[in-house]
Amino acid sequence: MRIATTIFLTDLTVTPVRLARALEERGFAGLYLPEHTHIPVSRDTAAPMGGELPEMYGRTLDPFVALAQAAAVTERLTVGTGITLVAQHDPIDLAKQIATLDHLSGGRFTLGIGYGWNVEEAADHGVDWRTRRELVRDRMALMRALWAPEPTAYVGQFCSVQASAAHPKPAQPSRELGPGHPLHGPRTLIGGAAGPKLFSAIADHADGWLPIGGGGLGESLPVLRQVWETAGRDPKTLQVVPYAVRPNPGKLSHYAELGIEEVVLQLPSAKEDEILRVLDDYAQYL
């Protein structure tokens, strides 16, 4: 099982360069970073974990800039987002950022995407909360058109792009959604809680699932696998990566029994000394 990590990197924590080097030196598989462009201080949306929202949410580094630094000082460490708020981006610009990072890292990038939880943050980006899932699907389709080997046009409900020269292309090869339906771009995982809408989206336009916290997989995985196969997807290709996990030996053994090949452990949003202590503790799971 590959052991990766995630952390809220901020202007007060360990730097991306120092963390990436420490991870690769110890043999960790990857680094995933979350995204928040800003957190409106007068908001009605409850914090996802309950209680007061931690300060780190409003101090997060831009994940693409930080991951580019991490990729530049490592050779094997994979980098990824957990998650990119696709609805809050111009998809043409985002397609370029993603393709560039995957190209420069030699195909080491994983695109974790999601729909967000902060209504006020999304509203400042002009997002209609009721249609954000459809918007994300539309923008992903546009980006995949730009990542296609040949100039490809896309016209959707919310966005469109002409057939265009768009380089660099992602380094990762295209794969099949189904016969005659290629999936262009880097490995894409969708984050969120188990449910029919999420599982349908995963089977429709992703490579797998980022279940936050990793709880309840024994019950939810068979359901996702059924949705995946009903959509005509190859059962061998489904990837499930438990995310932001607080590890213990029993939990990781359970994941292994479920056939999971990668897990992402949560690191504290902290200075370098504390991070190194936690990494040395987590090394028991490598």
Secondary structure, DSSP 8 states (H G I E B T S, - for coil): -EEEEE---BTTS--HHHHHHHHHHHT--EEEE---S---SS--S--TTSSS--GGGGSB--HHHHHHHHHHT-SS-EEEES-EEGGGS-HHHHHHHHHHHHHHTTS-EEEEEE--S-HHHHHHTT--GGGHHHHHHHHHHHHHHHHSSS---EE-SS-EE-S----S--SS--EEEETTEEE-SSEEEEES-SSHHHHHHHHHH-SEEE-BS-TTHHHHHHHHHHHHHHTT--GGG-EE--BSB---HHHHHHHHHTT--EEEEE--S--HHHHHHHHHHHGGG-
